[in-house]
């Protein structure tokens, strides 16, 4: 493995992505504000750093997986940030979800310091990241993508080079917007089945086999039926991504009626259950309104790898 990587941001998603790099033989130096997350990766073979700058200086390239553009900017360009450690010619691979304007601005900051950028947000869920089966959406120079393709393929089963910087942000926002719309729709469908007197487990499987199925129904509906809702993704993150979609629609003159309604529903969900509640718990709004739950035996508390 010719390239070494610093990995900053070892949350539900980032920790699994970093673990895949290590398992595939890459030299990885990690940093996170959570010492326990760092210890988990060190146990797999990573080295621990004292700061993002320290990690970047040791590795020469850096990967980030962070919760917001504000945090990404602080890790990249703040005191002790990546740009203090990355050498000229090094690469920053941003796997966080950003809006197009945000990633273009941050990539310009990196470029001014001689650092190249690949945006590489991922889609598919934490359970697929844990198995190295998640999908990467890449934006950036084709030659730079080729240079780091072995690392991307170590973390992701599929990758799509969408075009220049900013392209991946657009498609990632689109896919997340669809996922949240599908999630609300799946909850409504299951509630109709429940109120119609149907067996919910049989209804789940019938929908999977029908023209009305979706990736979200096939995965997240299982967590709803179990009652854990544990998707590893929060209301706050959902609202962040929906905000990106609505801003994109406004800028491009595309009316997003469904996304606007779903955003309102998630605002209600955050008010009811808190921003740290799992995004799948949005369906509990409907359960509470109707006064019944959506439970069926035989469904897992977490999605299988």
N, C-alpha and C positions, 0 to 999 in steps of 0.2 A: 504494500500500500504506500504509494509515493507521497501522498499528502497526509498531513496531520491536522487535527482540528481542535480548537477550543469550542466547548459547547456551554452556552449560557442560557439558563432557564430550564430547570429540571422538574417541571410540574407534571400533571397527568400525561400530557402529550410529549413534552420535551424529554422527560426522563426515559420514556420508551424509545424515542428516536435515538437518543444517545446510546442506550443499551444495544440497539441494533448495530450501530457503528462499531462498538467494542466487540460484539460477538463476531463481526465480520473481519476482525483483525486490524482495524484502524487504531492509530495512536490518538487518544482523546484526553484532553485536559478539561476539567469541568469547574464551573463556579455557579453557585446559587446561594441566595440568602438563607435557605433552609439547610442547616448542617446535615440533617437526616437524609435529605435527597442526595447530597454530595456523597455521604457515606455509602449509600446503596450503589452508586456508580463506581466508587473506588473499589468496593468489594468485587465488582465485575472486571476490574482491571484498569480503570481510569486513574489519572493523576489529579490531585486537587490543587487549585490555585487560590491565591489570596484576593484576587479581584479580576474583573474582566480583562483589564490591561495585562495583568500577569499571565492569565491563560492565553491571551492572544499572542503575547511575545514568545511564549514557549512553543506554540503550535504553528504560527505563521498564517493560519486561516481561522476564521471564526464562524460559528453557527449560532443563531439565536432563535429561541422559541418563547415569546413573551406575551403578556396579556393585553398590551395596548401600544399604540404609536408613541405615547408619552414615555412609557417605560423603555421602548426600543431606542428612542432618541437618547435617553439618559444613559443606557448601557453602551450605546455606540459612541456618543460624543461628550458625555458628562465627565466629571472628574473620576479618574481611574477607569475610564471607559476603553472600549476596544481600540479606538483610534490612537490612544496613547501607547498601545502595544503592537498593533499590526504593522508589519514592515511595508514599505512601498512595494506594490505588486502582489500583496496579499489579497485575499478574497473574504468578503463578508457575505454569508449566505443567511438571508432573513427568512425564517420559516414561520414567523408570526403572521397573523392576518391583519393587513393594513388596507386603507383606501389607496387609490391610485395616486392622489396628490401627496399623501404621506410618504409612500415608498420612493416616489420621484425626488422629493425633497431630501430624504435621508440618504439616498444613493448619491445625490449631488454633494452632500457633506463628506461622504466617504471618498468620492472621486477627487475632491479638493485636497485630500490628504494622501493621494496616490493609491487608494484602495478600491478594488473593483467589487461590484455588487451583483449577486444573483438573488432574486426573490424566489422563494420556494415554499409557499404555503401548501399545506397538505389537507386532504379531505378524505373522509371515510369513518372517522371515529377513533377513540383511544384504543378500543379493542383491536382494531386492525393495525394501529401503530405498534402495539405490543407484539404482534406476530410478524412485523416487517411487511405487512400486506397493504399498507395505506397507499394513497395515490398522491403524487407530487404534481403541483401546477407551477411551472417554471417560467420566469421572465428574465431576459438578459441576453447577453452576447452568446451566440451559438458556440464559439470556440471556448469560451469560459465555461459554458454548460458542459461541453465535452470533457474539459479538464477535471471537473468535479462530478462527472456522471457516475464513476464507481461508488463514491460516497452516497450520492442520492439513491442509487439502486440498492445499496446496502440497507437503506432505511425504508425504501418504498418499492412496492411490487410493480407499480406503473408510474410513468412520468410523462408529462406533456409539455413540450417547449411551446409556449403560447405566443412568443414574440419578444419585443424589447421590454425593458424595465417598465412596469406598470401594467403589462398585459395579464400577468398572473393575478394581480390584485383584482382586476375586473372580473375574471372568471371565478375566482374564489368567492367574491361577494355574491355573485349570481348563484353559485351552488349552495351557499349557506342560506340565502334568501329562500330558495326553493325548499331546502330542508325544513325551515321553520314553518313555512306554509303547509308542507306535507304533514308536519307533526300536529298542528292544530286540526287539520282535516282528519287525520287518523283518529284523534280523540273523539271528534264529533261522530265519525263512522262507528266506532266501538260503542259509544253511548246510545246511538240509534239501535244498534243490535241488542244491547242490554235491555233497553226499554221496550223493544219489540219481542222480548221473551226468548231470545236466542241464546244458545250456549256460547259463551265468549271465546272459549278455546277453539271450538269448531268454526266460529265466525272468523277468528284470526286466520286460521289456515285456509278458509274459503277465500278470503280477501287476497292472501298471498298468491293463490292460484288464479286470480281474476285479473281483468283489465284495470282494476282500480288499485292494484298494489303499487308499492314504492319501496325503495331502499329503506326509508325512514320507518314505514309500517313494519317491514320485515325485521327490523332491528329494535327500534325504540318502543314499538308497541309491546314487545315482550316485557320490557321493564315496567311499563304501565300496568300490564296484567299481573305482574309479580307484586307491584306496590313499592318497589325500591326506588324507582325513577333514576337509578344511579348510572347516568350516562357519562359522568366525568366532565360535564360542560355546564356552565352556570347561566342563570338568567342575565347577569351582567354582560357576559360575553355574547349572548344572543342579541341583546339590545345594542351592543357595540356594532355587531356585524349588520344588523338591520339598519342602523343609522348610516353606515357606509352605503348600503343599497339605496336608501331613500335620497341621500345626497347625490348619488350618481344619477338617479332618475330625474331629480330636479335640474341638475347641470345639463343633462342630455335631452331634456324635454319629453321624457317618457313617463306618462302617468302610471303610478304603481299602486293601484287601488287595493289589491290583495295584500301586498307588502305593508301598506299603510295600516290596514285593519289589523294585520298580525302584529305589527309593532305596538299598536294600542293594547292588544291582548297581553303582550309580554310586559308592558308597563304595568298593567293590572296585576299580572303574576308577581312581578317584583314587589309591588306594594303589599300584596297579600302574604308572600312567603319569604321575601328578602332577595337581594341580588345574588347571594351565594347559594340559593336553592338551585337544584339541577334544572336545566332547561326543560327536560321532559316533564317536570312537575307542572308545567303550564296546563296540562290536561286536568289537574286537580281543581282548577277554576270551574270547569264544567261539572266535575264530580260534586263539588260543593254546591253549585247552583241547582243541580237536579236532586241532590240529597242521597246519592248512592255512589258506590265505588265501582271501579272496573277491574275486578279481580277474577283470575282463573288459575286453577292448579296446573303445575307442570312447566311453568315459565321461570327463567333464571333471574336472580337478583343482579347479576352482571352478565354482560354479553360474553359468550365463549370466544376464545382466541381461535 
